[in-house]
Amino acid sequence: MGTDKPTALVPGTLDMLILKTLALEPMHGYGIGVRLTQVSKGAFQVNAGSLFPAFRRLERDGLIKGEWRATEHNRRAKWYALTSAGRARLKAQTRDWETQTSAIALIMRATPGDLA
């Protein structure tokens, strides 16, 4: 990807991306935002104003669990981990995402000859 300018996330994907990030390893909130930027090679830069409401929603829904711990810099932060319900939701969302993006790609590649 490697764009010069960050782009907006596709609406409805932030929760899925947070769950995927936490499937790799438990992290604190700030670290999740940094990781999303790193893995997307700078294409996505998610601000705290979007992340923290998503964390609260995911925690309320039982998809992640949080606990207060010290960071690598000895600061107190809430660390999040995926629950088994979160793992199941991520699996379903990943399957749906792959189906939808494949269908969208077919539509975007369509030519007049495909309509016959």
Jmol script that loads the backbone (N, CA, C; Angstrom):
load data "model"
ATOM      1  N   MET A   1       0.844  -1.182   0.000  1.00  0.00           N
ATOM      2  CA  MET A   1       0.000   0.000   0.000  1.00  0.00           C
ATOM      3  C   MET A   1       0.891   1.248   0.000  1.00  0.00           C
ATOM      4  N   GLY A   2       1.538   1.562   1.132  1.00  0.00           N
ATOM      5  CA  GLY A   2       2.533   2.611   1.206  1.00  0.00           C
ATOM      6  C   GLY A   2       2.110   3.958   0.667  1.00  0.00           C
ATOM      7  N   THR A   3       0.962   4.454   1.080  1.00  0.00           N
ATOM      8  CA  THR A   3       0.517   5.754   0.602  1.00  0.00           C
ATOM      9  C   THR A   3       1.186   6.842   1.414  1.00  0.00           C
ATOM     10  N   ASP A   4       1.263   8.054   0.843  1.00  0.00           N
ATOM     11  CA  ASP A   4       1.833   9.179   1.553  1.00  0.00           C
ATOM     12  C   ASP A   4       0.846   9.758   2.550  1.00  0.00           C
ATOM     13  N   LYS A   5      -0.410   9.626   2.268  1.00  0.00           N
ATOM     14  CA  LYS A   5      -1.453  10.250   3.082  1.00  0.00           C
ATOM     15  C   LYS A   5      -2.349   9.164   3.687  1.00  0.00           C
ATOM     16  N   PRO A   6      -2.584   9.239   5.020  1.00  0.00           N
ATOM     17  CA  PRO A   6      -3.482   8.251   5.622  1.00  0.00           C
ATOM     18  C   PRO A   6      -4.875   8.336   5.007  1.00  0.00           C
ATOM     19  N   THR A   7      -5.542   7.205   4.979  1.00  0.00           N
ATOM     20  CA  THR A   7      -6.882   7.139   4.429  1.00  0.00           C
ATOM     21  C   THR A   7      -7.854   6.751   5.531  1.00  0.00           C
ATOM     22  N   ALA A   8      -9.115   7.013   5.328  1.00  0.00           N
ATOM     23  CA  ALA A   8     -10.128   6.648   6.318  1.00  0.00           C
ATOM     24  C   ALA A   8     -10.391   5.148   6.235  1.00  0.00           C
ATOM     25  N   LEU A   9     -10.664   4.560   7.383  1.00  0.00           N
ATOM     26  CA  LEU A   9     -11.038   3.147   7.410  1.00  0.00           C
ATOM     27  C   LEU A   9     -12.385   2.961   6.738  1.00  0.00           C
ATOM     28  N   VAL A  10     -12.585   1.811   6.136  1.00  0.00           N
ATOM     29  CA  VAL A  10     -13.895   1.475   5.600  1.00  0.00           C
ATOM     30  C   VAL A  10     -14.853   1.416   6.787  1.00  0.00           C
ATOM     31  N   PRO A  11     -15.990   2.109   6.719  1.00  0.00           N
ATOM     32  CA  PRO A  11     -16.923   2.093   7.857  1.00  0.00           C
ATOM     33  C   PRO A  11     -17.259   0.664   8.298  1.00  0.00           C
ATOM     34  N   GLY A  12     -17.236   0.470   9.599  1.00  0.00           N
ATOM     35  CA  GLY A  12     -17.574  -0.831  10.164  1.00  0.00           C
ATOM     36  C   GLY A  12     -16.407  -1.793  10.296  1.00  0.00           C
ATOM     37  N   THR A  13     -15.193  -1.386   9.918  1.00  0.00           N
ATOM     38  CA  THR A  13     -14.061  -2.314   9.978  1.00  0.00           C
ATOM     39  C   THR A  13     -13.175  -2.143  11.202  1.00  0.00           C
ATOM     40  N   LEU A  14     -13.318  -1.051  11.948  1.00  0.00           N
ATOM     41  CA  LEU A  14     -12.417  -0.810  13.071  1.00  0.00           C
ATOM     42  C   LEU A  14     -12.481  -1.941  14.092  1.00  0.00           C
ATOM     43  N   ASP A  15     -13.678  -2.385  14.467  1.00  0.00           N
ATOM     44  CA  ASP A  15     -13.792  -3.456  15.452  1.00  0.00           C
ATOM     45  C   ASP A  15     -13.067  -4.711  14.968  1.00  0.00           C
ATOM     46  N   MET A  16     -13.262  -5.069  13.708  1.00  0.00           N
ATOM     47  CA  MET A  16     -12.614  -6.249  13.142  1.00  0.00           C
ATOM     48  C   MET A  16     -11.092  -6.112  13.193  1.00  0.00           C
ATOM     49  N   LEU A  17     -10.582  -4.926  12.874  1.00  0.00           N
ATOM     50  CA  LEU A  17      -9.130  -4.717  12.872  1.00  0.00           C
ATOM     51  C   LEU A  17      -8.560  -4.755  14.287  1.00  0.00           C
ATOM     52  N   ILE A  18      -9.301  -4.250  15.261  1.00  0.00           N
ATOM     53  CA  ILE A  18      -8.870  -4.337  16.661  1.00  0.00           C
ATOM     54  C   ILE A  18      -8.836  -5.800  17.089  1.00  0.00           C
ATOM     55  N   LEU A  19      -9.882  -6.556  16.775  1.00  0.00           N
ATOM     56  CA  LEU A  19      -9.917  -7.975  17.136  1.00  0.00           C
ATOM     57  C   LEU A  19      -8.741  -8.720  16.498  1.00  0.00           C
ATOM     58  N   LYS A  20      -8.448  -8.437  15.236  1.00  0.00           N
ATOM     59  CA  LYS A  20      -7.325  -9.095  14.555  1.00  0.00           C
ATOM     60  C   LYS A  20      -6.009  -8.742  15.231  1.00  0.00           C
ATOM     61  N   THR A  21      -5.828  -7.488  15.588  1.00  0.00           N
ATOM     62  CA  THR A  21      -4.603  -7.057  16.254  1.00  0.00           C
ATOM     63  C   THR A  21      -4.435  -7.793  17.573  1.00  0.00           C
ATOM     64  N   LEU A  22      -5.518  -7.931  18.326  1.00  0.00           N
ATOM     65  CA  LEU A  22      -5.453  -8.620  19.615  1.00  0.00           C
ATOM     66  C   LEU A  22      -5.333 -10.136  19.455  1.00  0.00           C
ATOM     67  N   ALA A  23      -5.708 -10.676  18.304  1.00  0.00           N
ATOM     68  CA  ALA A  23      -5.514 -12.101  18.057  1.00  0.00           C
ATOM     69  C   ALA A  23      -4.026 -12.418  17.962  1.00  0.00           C
ATOM     70  N   LEU A  24      -3.230 -11.433  17.592  1.00  0.00           N
ATOM     71  CA  LEU A  24      -1.785 -11.619  17.485  1.00  0.00           C
ATOM     72  C   LEU A  24      -1.120 -11.606  18.848  1.00  0.00           C
ATOM     73  N   GLU A  25      -1.568 -10.691  19.729  1.00  0.00           N
ATOM     74  CA  GLU A  25      -1.040 -10.610  21.092  1.00  0.00           C
ATOM     75  C   GLU A  25      -1.828  -9.559  21.882  1.00  0.00           C
ATOM     76  N   PRO A  26      -1.933  -9.744  23.221  1.00  0.00           N
ATOM     77  CA  PRO A  26      -2.578  -8.709  24.044  1.00  0.00           C
ATOM     78  C   PRO A  26      -1.767  -7.408  23.957  1.00  0.00           C
ATOM     79  N   MET A  27      -2.452  -6.286  23.991  1.00  0.00           N
ATOM     80  CA  MET A  27      -1.774  -4.987  23.878  1.00  0.00           C
ATOM     81  C   MET A  27      -2.536  -3.929  24.646  1.00  0.00           C
ATOM     82  N   HIS A  28      -1.850  -2.825  24.935  1.00  0.00           N
ATOM     83  CA  HIS A  28      -2.545  -1.671  25.514  1.00  0.00           C
ATOM     84  C   HIS A  28      -3.109  -0.827  24.383  1.00  0.00           C
ATOM     85  N   GLY A  29      -4.059   0.028  24.739  1.00  0.00           N
ATOM     86  CA  GLY A  29      -4.803   0.793  23.745  1.00  0.00           C
ATOM     87  C   GLY A  29      -3.939   1.583  22.783  1.00  0.00           C
ATOM     88  N   TYR A  30      -2.967   2.315  23.305  1.00  0.00           N
ATOM     89  CA  TYR A  30      -2.107   3.116  22.442  1.00  0.00           C
ATOM     90  C   TYR A  30      -1.343   2.211  21.480  1.00  0.00           C
ATOM     91  N   GLY A  31      -0.871   1.069  21.990  1.00  0.00           N
ATOM     92  CA  GLY A  31      -0.115   0.129  21.162  1.00  0.00           C
ATOM     93  C   GLY A  31      -0.933  -0.418  20.008  1.00  0.00           C
ATOM     94  N   ILE A  32      -2.231  -0.612  20.241  1.00  0.00           N
ATOM     95  CA  ILE A  32      -3.105  -1.107  19.179  1.00  0.00           C
ATOM     96  C   ILE A  32      -3.167  -0.099  18.034  1.00  0.00           C
ATOM     97  N   GLY A  33      -3.316   1.176  18.382  1.00  0.00           N
ATOM     98  CA  GLY A  33      -3.337   2.220  17.358  1.00  0.00           C
ATOM     99  C   GLY A  33      -2.036   2.274  16.573  1.00  0.00           C
ATOM    100  N   VAL A  34      -0.910   2.166  17.293  1.00  0.00           N
ATOM    101  CA  VAL A  34       0.406   2.169  16.636  1.00  0.00           C
ATOM    102  C   VAL A  34       0.533   0.961  15.720  1.00  0.00           C
ATOM    103  N   ARG A  35       0.105  -0.202  16.199  1.00  0.00           N
ATOM    104  CA  ARG A  35       0.218  -1.429  15.401  1.00  0.00           C
ATOM    105  C   ARG A  35      -0.617  -1.335  14.121  1.00  0.00           C
ATOM    106  N   LEU A  36      -1.825  -0.780  14.206  1.00  0.00           N
ATOM    107  CA  LEU A  36      -2.656  -0.629  13.005  1.00  0.00           C
ATOM    108  C   LEU A  36      -1.959   0.254  11.977  1.00  0.00           C
ATOM    109  N   THR A  37      -1.305   1.306  12.446  1.00  0.00           N
ATOM    110  CA  THR A  37      -0.568   2.187  11.539  1.00  0.00           C
ATOM    111  C   THR A  37       0.623   1.452  10.932  1.00  0.00           C
ATOM    112  N   GLN A  38       1.359   0.703  11.776  1.00  0.00           N
ATOM    113  CA  GLN A  38       2.541  -0.035  11.287  1.00  0.00           C
ATOM    114  C   GLN A  38       2.163  -1.078  10.247  1.00  0.00           C
ATOM    115  N   VAL A  39       1.196  -1.921  10.576  1.00  0.00           N
ATOM    116  CA  VAL A  39       0.844  -3.032   9.687  1.00  0.00           C
ATOM    117  C   VAL A  39       0.254  -2.520   8.371  1.00  0.00           C
ATOM    118  N   SER A  40      -0.472  -1.391   8.434  1.00  0.00           N
ATOM    119  CA  SER A  40      -1.047  -0.830   7.210  1.00  0.00           C
ATOM    120  C   SER A  40      -0.040   0.037   6.448  1.00  0.00           C
ATOM    121  N   LYS A  41       1.197   0.058   6.931  1.00  0.00           N
ATOM    122  CA  LYS A  41       2.274   0.863   6.334  1.00  0.00           C
ATOM    123  C   LYS A  41       1.879   2.339   6.245  1.00  0.00           C
ATOM    124  N   GLY A  42       1.197   2.810   7.284  1.00  0.00           N
ATOM    125  CA  GLY A  42       0.839   4.218   7.376  1.00  0.00           C
ATOM    126  C   GLY A  42      -0.458   4.591   6.686  1.00  0.00           C
ATOM    127  N   ALA A  43      -1.101   3.641   6.027  1.00  0.00           N
ATOM    128  CA  ALA A  43      -2.344   3.962   5.317  1.00  0.00           C
ATOM    129  C   ALA A  43      -3.456   4.317   6.301  1.00  0.00           C
ATOM    130  N   PHE A  44      -3.468   3.671   7.472  1.00  0.00           N
ATOM    131  CA  PHE A  44      -4.484   3.951   8.483  1.00  0.00           C
ATOM    132  C   PHE A  44      -3.825   4.506   9.725  1.00  0.00           C
ATOM    133  N   GLN A  45      -4.326   5.652  10.174  1.00  0.00           N
ATOM    134  CA  GLN A  45      -3.904   6.229  11.443  1.00  0.00           C
ATOM    135  C   GLN A  45      -5.176   6.482  12.236  1.00  0.00           C
ATOM    136  N   VAL A  46      -5.404   5.621  13.217  1.00  0.00           N
ATOM    137  CA  VAL A  46      -6.640   5.659  13.989  1.00  0.00           C
ATOM    138  C   VAL A  46      -6.390   6.480  15.252  1.00  0.00           C
ATOM    139  N   ASN A  47      -7.246   7.480  15.490  1.00  0.00           N
ATOM    140  CA  ASN A  47      -7.047   8.321  16.655  1.00  0.00           C
ATOM    141  C   ASN A  47      -7.747   7.756  17.884  1.00  0.00           C
ATOM    142  N   ALA A  48      -7.333   8.235  19.050  1.00  0.00           N
ATOM    143  CA  ALA A  48      -7.886   7.762  20.322  1.00  0.00           C
ATOM    144  C   ALA A  48      -9.389   7.994  20.395  1.00  0.00           C
ATOM    145  N   GLY A  49      -9.881   9.040  19.751  1.00  0.00           N
ATOM    146  CA  GLY A  49     -11.308   9.344  19.750  1.00  0.00           C
ATOM    147  C   GLY A  49     -12.138   8.270  19.074  1.00  0.00           C
ATOM    148  N   SER A  50     -11.521   7.473  18.221  1.00  0.00           N
ATOM    149  CA  SER A  50     -12.203   6.339  17.592  1.00  0.00           C
ATOM    150  C   SER A  50     -11.910   5.034  18.334  1.00  0.00           C
ATOM    151  N   LEU A  51     -10.667   4.882  18.766  1.00  0.00           N
ATOM    152  CA  LEU A  51     -10.262   3.631  19.397  1.00  0.00           C
ATOM    153  C   LEU A  51     -10.948   3.362  20.730  1.00  0.00           C
ATOM    154  N   PHE A  52     -10.916   4.331  21.625  1.00  0.00           N
ATOM    155  CA  PHE A  52     -11.384   4.060  22.987  1.00  0.00           C
ATOM    156  C   PHE A  52     -12.881   3.775  23.071  1.00  0.00           C
ATOM    157  N   PRO A  53     -13.733   4.433  22.307  1.00  0.00           N
ATOM    158  CA  PRO A  53     -15.139   4.000  22.300  1.00  0.00           C
ATOM    159  C   PRO A  53     -15.287   2.573  21.753  1.00  0.00           C
ATOM    160  N   ALA A  54     -14.455   2.198  20.772  1.00  0.00           N
ATOM    161  CA  ALA A  54     -14.500   0.842  20.228  1.00  0.00           C
ATOM    162  C   ALA A  54     -14.076  -0.167  21.292  1.00  0.00           C
ATOM    163  N   PHE A  55     -13.027   0.158  22.077  1.00  0.00           N
ATOM    164  CA  PHE A  55     -12.603  -0.738  23.154  1.00  0.00           C
ATOM    165  C   PHE A  55     -13.738  -0.948  24.154  1.00  0.00           C
ATOM    166  N   ARG A  56     -14.397   0.142  24.535  1.00  0.00           N
ATOM    167  CA  ARG A  56     -15.509   0.032  25.502  1.00  0.00           C
ATOM    168  C   ARG A  56     -16.627  -0.837  24.939  1.00  0.00           C
ATOM    169  N   ARG A  57     -16.961  -0.642  23.671  1.00  0.00           N
ATOM    170  CA  ARG A  57     -18.025  -1.415  23.028  1.00  0.00           C
ATOM    171  C   ARG A  57     -17.652  -2.901  22.958  1.00  0.00           C
ATOM    172  N   LEU A  58     -16.427  -3.199  22.544  1.00  0.00           N
ATOM    173  CA  LEU A  58     -15.981  -4.587  22.422  1.00  0.00           C
ATOM    174  C   LEU A  58     -15.903  -5.267  23.785  1.00  0.00           C
ATOM    175  N   GLU A  59     -15.492  -4.504  24.780  1.00  0.00           N
ATOM    176  CA  GLU A  59     -15.420  -5.058  26.143  1.00  0.00           C
ATOM    177  C   GLU A  59     -16.832  -5.312  26.679  1.00  0.00           C
ATOM    178  N   ARG A  60     -17.730  -4.377  26.474  1.00  0.00           N
ATOM    179  CA  ARG A  60     -19.124  -4.522  26.906  1.00  0.00           C
ATOM    180  C   ARG A  60     -19.772  -5.741  26.250  1.00  0.00           C
ATOM    181  N   ASP A  61     -19.427  -5.999  24.985  1.00  0.00           N
ATOM    182  CA  ASP A  61     -20.002  -7.123  24.246  1.00  0.00           C
ATOM    183  C   ASP A  61     -19.299  -8.449  24.554  1.00  0.00           C
ATOM    184  N   GLY A  62     -18.285  -8.424  25.426  1.00  0.00           N
ATOM    185  CA  GLY A  62     -17.595  -9.648  25.824  1.00  0.00           C
ATOM    186  C   GLY A  62     -16.615 -10.177  24.794  1.00  0.00           C
ATOM    187  N   LEU A  63     -16.210  -9.344  23.847  1.00  0.00           N
ATOM    188  CA  LEU A  63     -15.301  -9.785  22.786  1.00  0.00           C
ATOM    189  C   LEU A  63     -13.834  -9.586  23.154  1.00  0.00           C
ATOM    190  N   ILE A  64     -13.590  -8.628  24.053  1.00  0.00           N
ATOM    191  CA  ILE A  64     -12.248  -8.412  24.593  1.00  0.00           C
ATOM    192  C   ILE A  64     -12.381  -8.233  26.097  1.00  0.00           C
ATOM    193  N   LYS A  65     -11.273  -8.432  26.795  1.00  0.00           N
ATOM    194  CA  LYS A  65     -11.254  -8.147  28.228  1.00  0.00           C
ATOM    195  C   LYS A  65     -10.059  -7.247  28.500  1.00  0.00           C
ATOM    196  N   GLY A  66     -10.224  -6.339  29.449  1.00  0.00           N
ATOM    197  CA  GLY A  66      -9.158  -5.397  29.758  1.00  0.00           C
ATOM    198  C   GLY A  66      -8.724  -5.517  31.203  1.00  0.00           C
ATOM    199  N   GLU A  67      -7.452  -5.232  31.436  1.00  0.00           N
ATOM    200  CA  GLU A  67      -6.931  -5.169  32.799  1.00  0.00           C
ATOM    201  C   GLU A  67      -5.847  -4.100  32.851  1.00  0.00           C
ATOM    202  N   TRP A  68      -5.779  -3.419  33.977  1.00  0.00           N
ATOM    203  CA  TRP A  68      -4.792  -2.361  34.154  1.00  0.00           C
ATOM    204  C   TRP A  68      -3.454  -2.981  34.517  1.00  0.00           C
ATOM    205  N   ARG A  69      -2.406  -2.570  33.785  1.00  0.00           N
ATOM    206  CA  ARG A  69      -1.041  -3.043  34.019  1.00  0.00           C
ATOM    207  C   ARG A  69      -0.071  -1.927  33.673  1.00  0.00           C
ATOM    208  N   ALA A  70       1.192  -2.184  33.952  1.00  0.00           N
ATOM    209  CA  ALA A  70       2.240  -1.227  33.597  1.00  0.00           C
ATOM    210  C   ALA A  70       2.679  -1.480  32.155  1.00  0.00           C
ATOM    211  N   THR A  71       2.993  -0.397  31.449  1.00  0.00           N
ATOM    212  CA  THR A  71       3.507  -0.515  30.081  1.00  0.00           C
ATOM    213  C   THR A  71       5.012  -0.764  30.149  1.00  0.00           C
ATOM    214  N   GLU A  72       5.610  -0.914  28.988  1.00  0.00           N
ATOM    215  CA  GLU A  72       7.060  -1.081  28.908  1.00  0.00           C
ATOM    216  C   GLU A  72       7.808   0.152  29.426  1.00  0.00           C
ATOM    217  N   HIS A  73       7.117   1.290  29.519  1.00  0.00           N
ATOM    218  CA  HIS A  73       7.709   2.529  30.044  1.00  0.00           C
ATOM    219  C   HIS A  73       7.248   2.811  31.465  1.00  0.00           C
ATOM    220  N   ASN A  74       6.739   1.781  32.123  1.00  0.00           N
ATOM    221  CA  ASN A  74       6.310   1.854  33.524  1.00  0.00           C
ATOM    222  C   ASN A  74       5.156   2.824  33.759  1.00  0.00           C
ATOM    223  N   ARG A  75       4.305   2.974  32.788  1.00  0.00           N
ATOM    224  CA  ARG A  75       3.090   3.778  32.953  1.00  0.00           C
ATOM    225  C   ARG A  75       1.910   2.833  33.066  1.00  0.00           C
ATOM    226  N   ARG A  76       0.898   3.280  33.763  1.00  0.00           N
ATOM    227  CA  ARG A  76      -0.295   2.464  33.940  1.00  0.00           C
ATOM    228  C   ARG A  76      -1.183   2.587  32.695  1.00  0.00           C
ATOM    229  N   ALA A  77      -1.574   1.459  32.136  1.00  0.00           N
ATOM    230  CA  ALA A  77      -2.404   1.455  30.927  1.00  0.00           C
ATOM    231  C   ALA A  77      -3.312   0.234  30.963  1.00  0.00           C
ATOM    232  N   LYS A  78      -4.402   0.323  30.254  1.00  0.00           N
ATOM    233  CA  LYS A  78      -5.311  -0.809  30.163  1.00  0.00           C
ATOM    234  C   LYS A  78      -4.880  -1.695  28.999  1.00  0.00           C
ATOM    235  N   TRP A  79      -4.598  -2.949  29.312  1.00  0.00           N
ATOM    236  CA  TRP A  79      -4.205  -3.939  28.323  1.00  0.00           C
ATOM    237  C   TRP A  79      -5.429  -4.744  27.940  1.00  0.00           C
ATOM    238  N   TYR A  80      -5.554  -5.039  26.670  1.00  0.00           N
ATOM    239  CA  TYR A  80      -6.707  -5.765  26.163  1.00  0.00           C
ATOM    240  C   TYR A  80      -6.269  -7.106  25.597  1.00  0.00           C
ATOM    241  N   ALA A  81      -7.140  -8.093  25.761  1.00  0.00           N
ATOM    242  CA  ALA A  81      -6.909  -9.424  25.204  1.00  0.00           C
ATOM    243  C   ALA A  81      -8.209  -9.911  24.590  1.00  0.00           C
ATOM    244  N   LEU A  82      -8.089 -10.748  23.597  1.00  0.00           N
ATOM    245  CA  LEU A  82      -9.236 -11.330  22.915  1.00  0.00           C
ATOM    246  C   LEU A  82      -9.853 -12.426  23.789  1.00  0.00           C
ATOM    247  N   THR A  83     -11.163 -12.485  23.846  1.00  0.00           N
ATOM    248  CA  THR A  83     -11.856 -13.571  24.532  1.00  0.00           C
ATOM    249  C   THR A  83     -12.193 -14.654  23.513  1.00  0.00           C
ATOM    250  N   SER A  84     -12.693 -15.784  23.984  1.00  0.00           N
ATOM    251  CA  SER A  84     -13.085 -16.834  23.036  1.00  0.00           C
ATOM    252  C   SER A  84     -14.238 -16.348  22.152  1.00  0.00           C
ATOM    253  N   ALA A  85     -15.148 -15.554  22.731  1.00  0.00           N
ATOM    254  CA  ALA A  85     -16.238 -14.972  21.925  1.00  0.00           C
ATOM    255  C   ALA A  85     -15.665 -14.015  20.878  1.00  0.00           C
ATOM    256  N   GLY A  86     -14.634 -13.274  21.243  1.00  0.00           N
ATOM    257  CA  GLY A  86     -13.990 -12.360  20.306  1.00  0.00           C
ATOM    258  C   GLY A  86     -13.302 -13.102  19.173  1.00  0.00           C
ATOM    259  N   ARG A  87     -12.692 -14.242  19.509  1.00  0.00           N
ATOM    260  CA  ARG A  87     -12.034 -15.064  18.491  1.00  0.00           C
ATOM    261  C   ARG A  87     -13.066 -15.602  17.492  1.00  0.00           C
ATOM    262  N   ALA A  88     -14.211 -16.039  18.017  1.00  0.00           N
ATOM    263  CA  ALA A  88     -15.284 -16.549  17.144  1.00  0.00           C
ATOM    264  C   ALA A  88     -15.838 -15.431  16.265  1.00  0.00           C
ATOM    265  N   ARG A  89     -16.040 -14.235  16.838  1.00  0.00           N
ATOM    266  CA  ARG A  89     -16.545 -13.102  16.053  1.00  0.00           C
ATOM    267  C   ARG A  89     -15.558 -12.737  14.964  1.00  0.00           C
ATOM    268  N   LEU A  90     -14.263 -12.706  15.295  1.00  0.00           N
ATOM    269  CA  LEU A  90     -13.244 -12.380  14.299  1.00  0.00           C
ATOM    270  C   LEU A  90     -13.267 -13.382  13.152  1.00  0.00           C
ATOM    271  N   LYS A  91     -13.419 -14.654  13.453  1.00  0.00           N
ATOM    272  CA  LYS A  91     -13.470 -15.681  12.411  1.00  0.00           C
ATOM    273  C   LYS A  91     -14.655 -15.435  11.477  1.00  0.00           C
ATOM    274  N   ALA A  92     -15.822 -15.145  12.046  1.00  0.00           N
ATOM    275  CA  ALA A  92     -17.019 -14.885  11.236  1.00  0.00           C
ATOM    276  C   ALA A  92     -16.852 -13.606  10.414  1.00  0.00           C
ATOM    277  N   GLN A  93     -16.316 -12.548  11.045  1.00  0.00           N
ATOM    278  CA  GLN A  93     -16.138 -11.281  10.327  1.00  0.00           C
ATOM    279  C   GLN A  93     -15.118 -11.421   9.205  1.00  0.00           C
ATOM    280  N   THR A  94     -14.076 -12.196   9.444  1.00  0.00           N
ATOM    281  CA  THR A  94     -13.051 -12.404   8.411  1.00  0.00           C
ATOM    282  C   THR A  94     -13.655 -13.121   7.212  1.00  0.00           C
ATOM    283  N   ARG A  95     -14.438 -14.153   7.468  1.00  0.00           N
ATOM    284  CA  ARG A  95     -15.108 -14.893   6.391  1.00  0.00           C
ATOM    285  C   ARG A  95     -16.037 -13.965   5.611  1.00  0.00           C
ATOM    286  N   ASP A  96     -16.847 -13.166   6.321  1.00  0.00           N
ATOM    287  CA  ASP A  96     -17.757 -12.223   5.657  1.00  0.00           C
ATOM    288  C   ASP A  96     -16.983 -11.186   4.845  1.00  0.00           C
ATOM    289  N   TRP A  97     -15.907 -10.652   5.420  1.00  0.00           N
ATOM    290  CA  TRP A  97     -15.088  -9.650   4.747  1.00  0.00           C
ATOM    291  C   TRP A  97     -14.522 -10.210   3.452  1.00  0.00           C
ATOM    292  N   GLU A  98     -13.984 -11.426   3.510  1.00  0.00           N
ATOM    293  CA  GLU A  98     -13.400 -12.025   2.312  1.00  0.00           C
ATOM    294  C   GLU A  98     -14.456 -12.254   1.234  1.00  0.00           C
ATOM    295  N   THR A  99     -15.636 -12.683   1.614  1.00  0.00           N
ATOM    296  CA  THR A  99     -16.730 -12.877   0.652  1.00  0.00           C
ATOM    297  C   THR A  99     -17.122 -11.551   0.013  1.00  0.00           C
ATOM    298  N   GLN A 100     -17.283 -10.524   0.845  1.00  0.00           N
ATOM    299  CA  GLN A 100     -17.711  -9.218   0.340  1.00  0.00           C
ATOM    300  C   GLN A 100     -16.654  -8.584  -0.556  1.00  0.00           C
ATOM    301  N   THR A 101     -15.390  -8.624  -0.138  1.00  0.00           N
ATOM    302  CA  THR A 101     -14.354  -7.980  -0.955  1.00  0.00           C
ATOM    303  C   THR A 101     -14.164  -8.712  -2.281  1.00  0.00           C
ATOM    304  N   SER A 102     -14.335 -10.039  -2.285  1.00  0.00           N
ATOM    305  CA  SER A 102     -14.251 -10.785  -3.547  1.00  0.00           C
ATOM    306  C   SER A 102     -15.387 -10.376  -4.482  1.00  0.00           C
ATOM    307  N   ALA A 103     -16.593 -10.247  -3.937  1.00  0.00           N
ATOM    308  CA  ALA A 103     -17.747  -9.844  -4.749  1.00  0.00           C
ATOM    309  C   ALA A 103     -17.568  -8.419  -5.277  1.00  0.00           C
ATOM    310  N   ILE A 104     -17.066  -7.524  -4.433  1.00  0.00           N
ATOM    311  CA  ILE A 104     -16.831  -6.147  -4.863  1.00  0.00           C
ATOM    312  C   ILE A 104     -15.783  -6.123  -5.969  1.00  0.00           C
ATOM    313  N   ALA A 105     -14.729  -6.917  -5.826  1.00  0.00           N
ATOM    314  CA  ALA A 105     -13.686  -6.967  -6.858  1.00  0.00           C
ATOM    315  C   ALA A 105     -14.258  -7.443  -8.183  1.00  0.00           C
ATOM    316  N   LEU A 106     -15.139  -8.445  -8.152  1.00  0.00           N
ATOM    317  CA  LEU A 106     -15.775  -8.908  -9.391  1.00  0.00           C
ATOM    318  C   LEU A 106     -16.573  -7.791 -10.053  1.00  0.00           C
ATOM    319  N   ILE A 107     -17.322  -7.060  -9.259  1.00  0.00           N
ATOM    320  CA  ILE A 107     -18.124  -5.954  -9.794  1.00  0.00           C
ATOM    321  C   ILE A 107     -17.228  -4.876 -10.375  1.00  0.00           C
ATOM    322  N   MET A 108     -16.146  -4.533  -9.668  1.00  0.00           N
ATOM    323  CA  MET A 108     -15.271  -3.466 -10.125  1.00  0.00           C
ATOM    324  C   MET A 108     -14.504  -3.850 -11.396  1.00  0.00           C
ATOM    325  N   ARG A 109     -14.275  -5.136 -11.634  1.00  0.00           N
ATOM    326  CA  ARG A 109     -13.570  -5.585 -12.837  1.00  0.00           C
ATOM    327  C   ARG A 109     -14.532  -5.866 -13.998  1.00  0.00           C
ATOM    328  N   ALA A 110     -15.820  -5.742 -13.778  1.00  0.00           N
ATOM    329  CA  ALA A 110     -16.814  -6.078 -14.803  1.00  0.00           C
ATOM    330  C   ALA A 110     -16.630  -5.207 -16.046  1.00  0.00           C
ATOM    331  N   THR A 111     -16.850  -5.820 -17.163  1.00  0.00           N
ATOM    332  CA  THR A 111     -16.813  -5.107 -18.444  1.00  0.00           C
ATOM    333  C   THR A 111     -18.155  -5.322 -19.133  1.00  0.00           C
ATOM    334  N   PRO A 112     -18.465  -4.528 -20.157  1.00  0.00           N
ATOM    335  CA  PRO A 112     -19.733  -4.705 -20.849  1.00  0.00           C
ATOM    336  C   PRO A 112     -19.918  -6.135 -21.352  1.00  0.00           C
ATOM    337  N   GLY A 113     -18.843  -6.818 -21.731  1.00  0.00           N
ATOM    338  CA  GLY A 113     -18.929  -8.183 -22.230  1.00  0.00           C
ATOM    339  C   GLY A 113     -19.384  -9.179 -21.151  1.00  0.00           C
ATOM    340  N   ASP A 114     -19.182  -8.829 -19.866  1.00  0.00           N
ATOM    341  CA  ASP A 114     -19.583  -9.714 -18.773  1.00  0.00           C
ATOM    342  C   ASP A 114     -21.099  -9.763 -18.602  1.00  0.00           C
ATOM    343  N   LEU A 115     -21.814  -8.825 -19.195  1.00  0.00           N
ATOM    344  CA  LEU A 115     -23.251  -8.734 -19.005  1.00  0.00           C
ATOM    345  C   LEU A 115     -24.023  -9.637 -19.945  1.00  0.00           C
ATOM    346  N   ALA A 116     -23.365 -10.186 -20.939  1.00  0.00           N
ATOM    347  CA  ALA A 116     -24.070 -11.026 -21.918  1.00  0.00           C
ATOM    348  C   ALA A 116     -24.365 -12.402 -21.383  1.00  0.00           C
TER     349      ALA A 116
END
end "model"
wireframe off; spacefill off
backbone 0.3
color backbone group
